[in-house]
Amino acid sequence: MSLYLNLPHLSFRRTPARAMLLSGAMSLGALTLGVAPAQTATPAPKPAASSTATTQAASAIAIEVSAAVKGQIISCPATLKLSPRAVCLYAPSGVASLRPLIAGKLSGRTAGSWKTSGKASTLLVSQKAGGPLGAFVLLSALNDKESLVVVDAAQAKAAPAATRPATPAGVIRGQPYVLGRDLAGVVGVTSQGGGNYRLTTEDGSVLAVTVGRKAAQTGNGTVELPLAPATDGTNLIFPLDGLRSLGCTVTPAGTNLTVACGADSIGLRPIVF
């Protein structure tokens, strides 16, 4: 979900943060777990091109946010897997000072307050008071004095809905789960037989789980999942919050979620029984 718009070009002073921008942005996510980004050399961000693909609500909100933070529009890092309508801004201010500034600018149109974890914060916004959600704002700290600000449409093209199986034994009603097959692209799920599954990510994280048991094994020892995994006889039905044990992050994206594990991410809709 993303958005581009025409904003006046602002000077971008030459600081070490320019080289840090993409690697810093990789830690972005409303539920960031503090996974260390890869230390790779990246080029300095370039001013983003404008696009007619933006939604009116997200465009208007992005203009307001840009004016409030005195930011410079830049190309969004590809690792964030945002929509073509997203706007990314470099802001020469720390996240702590930007949160109240943006919330004040959008006062009366926010859905609750900032949701913060690690280096990232998320705020859902309506274009007008009482209206439907039009966009979300994400903040990620590059350092104490510089930040990446993202504005994206809250109503992006919906990801394919997960197939909802019959309610299996062992699931907790009202809690979000994901099917193992829907994690393809970020997590590999392999059945070991006897209700045992092995989950792996591209960066080498491994989690061995057993249907009906909260205890799971990682490369560093035993961890306890928030809920026990289940199965419908074919699919692993895994608790959404259990993805934290693999170092993955989960970010709200309208009615769906973005699941990121290292540099890989996908959009999906969780299953709630």
N, C-alpha and C positions, 0 to 999 in steps of 0.2 A: 504494500500500500504506500503510495508515495505521491510526490507532487512537486512541480516546478513552477516558478513564477518569476516575473521580472522585478528585480530589486536593484537599486542603484549600486554600482560597484564601489566597494569600500576598500581602502588600502589594507593589505594583509602584511603586517610587519614580520620581518625575518627573525623568527625565534626557533629554538629547538623543538617547540611544540608542533611545528609544521610537519617535521619528520615523524613525530610521534602520533599524528592524528589517526591514521588508519589502525595502527596497533592498539591505540587507546580505545578506539571505537569498538573493537572486537569484544570488549568487556561489557558493551551496552546490553540492557535487558532489564525489565522491571523486576525480575526475580534473580538478578545476577548472584552467582554463588562464589565469585572471586576466583574463577579459573584463570590462570596466568595465560595471557595471549602469547602467541609465537613471536619471538624476537627476530623479525625479518625487516630488512631495509625496505622502505616504501617511499615513493615519490611524494613531493608536496602536493596537497590538494589543489585542484584547479577550479576556477569559477564554473558553476553548473550552467548548462544551456537551459533556456526556457522551453516550456512544453505546454501545449493546449490540453494535455491529458489531465490536468489537475481538476479537482472538484472545487466548486465555489466556496463551500464551507471551509475546507482545509486551506485553500488559498488565502481567504480572508484572515483566518486565524494565524497563518504563517506570517502574513504581513504585520499583524499586530505584535506577534512574538519577536520578530526581527527588529522592529522599532524599539521594543522594550529592552532587549538585550544588547542593542547596537551591534548586531552580528553581521558577518559577511557570508553570503550564500556560497556554498562550495559543493562539489560533486559528492554525493553520498557514497561511503565506502561499500564496495560490492559485497563484502563479508556480512553486512547487515541484512542482505536479501530483502530490502524494502521494495514497495511497489513503485512503478514508474511515476507516481504522483507525489513522492516524498520530497520534502525540502530539508536540506541539512545546512546548518549554520555553524561557523566558528565564532565563539563569543570570548572576548578577552576578560572574562570574569569567572570566579569560582562558582561551583554548583551551589554552595551554601547561600550565596548572595542572589543567585538567579531564581531559586525556587520561590521565595516570597515575592520577587519582582514580577515573575510571570503569573503567579497566582493572583496577585493584585490587579494586574492588567486584565485578566480574564475573570475577574470577580463576578459571581452570580451566574456563571455559565459552566462551571466545573462540576464534574460528577465526583463529589467527595474531595479528598485532599491528595497530596502527593503520596504515591506508594514507593518507598525507597528500600533498596537492598544493595549492599556493597557500594559500587561506584555509580549506580544507575537509579534514576527516578522516573516515574510515569504519572501523567496527569491526563484524564479524559475530559474533553471539552465539547460544548455545544456552540454553534455559531451565534445563537441568540438565547437569552434566558428562557427556560422552559421548553426549548426545542430539542430535537433528537441529537444524539452524539454525532459530531461532525468530524472530529479529529482527535488524535492523541499527541501529546508532547513528551518526548523522551530526552532526558539529560544524562550526559556521561562526562565524568571528570577526566580531563587530560592531565591536569596537575592542579595545584591549589589555586591558580589564577587563570586557568583557561579551560574551556568546556566545549563539548560538541552538543549541539541542540538539534533535535530532529522533530519535524512536524509531519505527520502522515494522516491520510484519511482513515477515519474509523470504520467506514463502510466500504471496505475493499471487496474485490471479487472473492466470493466465498470459496474456501478450500473444499474439496469434495468431502461430504459428510461420511464419517466412519460408519461402516455397516454395524448395526446394533444387534448383537446376538441375543438369544433368549437368556433371561437372567440365570447365570450359573450359580452353583453353590459356592458359598464363601465370600461373595462380594458384599460390600456394605452399601446399602441404598443411600443415595444422595451424595456419594463421593465420586470424584472424577477418575476415570480409568482410560487407558489407551490400549488398542489392540497391538500386539507385537508387530504384525505385518504393516501397520500404519506408520511405524517408525522407520521404515526403509528409507535410506538416504542419510540418516544420522546415527541409527543404532542397528547393528546386526543382531538378530535373534535366532538362536539355534537350539532346537530341541535335543536334549540329551537322553530322553526317555524317562519313564517313571515320574513324570511331573517335574523334571529338572530342566532348566533352561539356562543358556549362557548368553549374556548381553555384552556386546563389545562396541566401542566407538572407534573412529578413524585414528584418534590420537593414542589408542592403546588401552583405554580404560576398560576394565572387565568387571562384570557383576554376575555371579552365579546364584540363581534363585530357585526356590522350590515352591510349587503350588501349595497354598495353605499355610506357608510359614513366613513369618516376618523376618526371621534371621536370614541374611544373605552374606555371601563371601566376596570380598574385593581382593586386589593384590596386596592390600595393607592389613587384611584381617577381616573380622566379622563386623557387619553393620546391621542395624535393625531398620527395616522399611516401615513407613507409616501405616501401611495396610498390607495384608498378605496377598500375593498374586493369586490369580484364579485362572481357570481355563474353561472353554466350552467344549472341550474334547478335540479341538483343532487349533484354536488360537490361544496364545498367551494373552491374558487380560491383566495388564500391569497398572498399579496405582500411579497416577500422574506425578504426584509428589515424590515418588520413589526415584524419578529420573535424576534428582539431586545427587544420589549416591554414585552416579556415573559422571558427575561434574557437568551436567547439562543445565541449561537455563530455560525458563518458560516465560514468554512475554505476551501480555494481552494484545490481540489484534482484532478489534471489533468483536464479532461474535465467535471468533476463532482464536487460536493460540499459535505463536511461533515457538517451536522447540529448536534450540541451538545447542550443539555439542561440538565444542571447539569451533572450527571455521565452517562447519556444515549446519544448515538449518532447513526446516520444513514447516509448512503450515498445516494444522490439523484441527479437528473439532473433537474434544474429548467425549467419552461416553459416560453418562450419569444414569445409573439404574434406578 
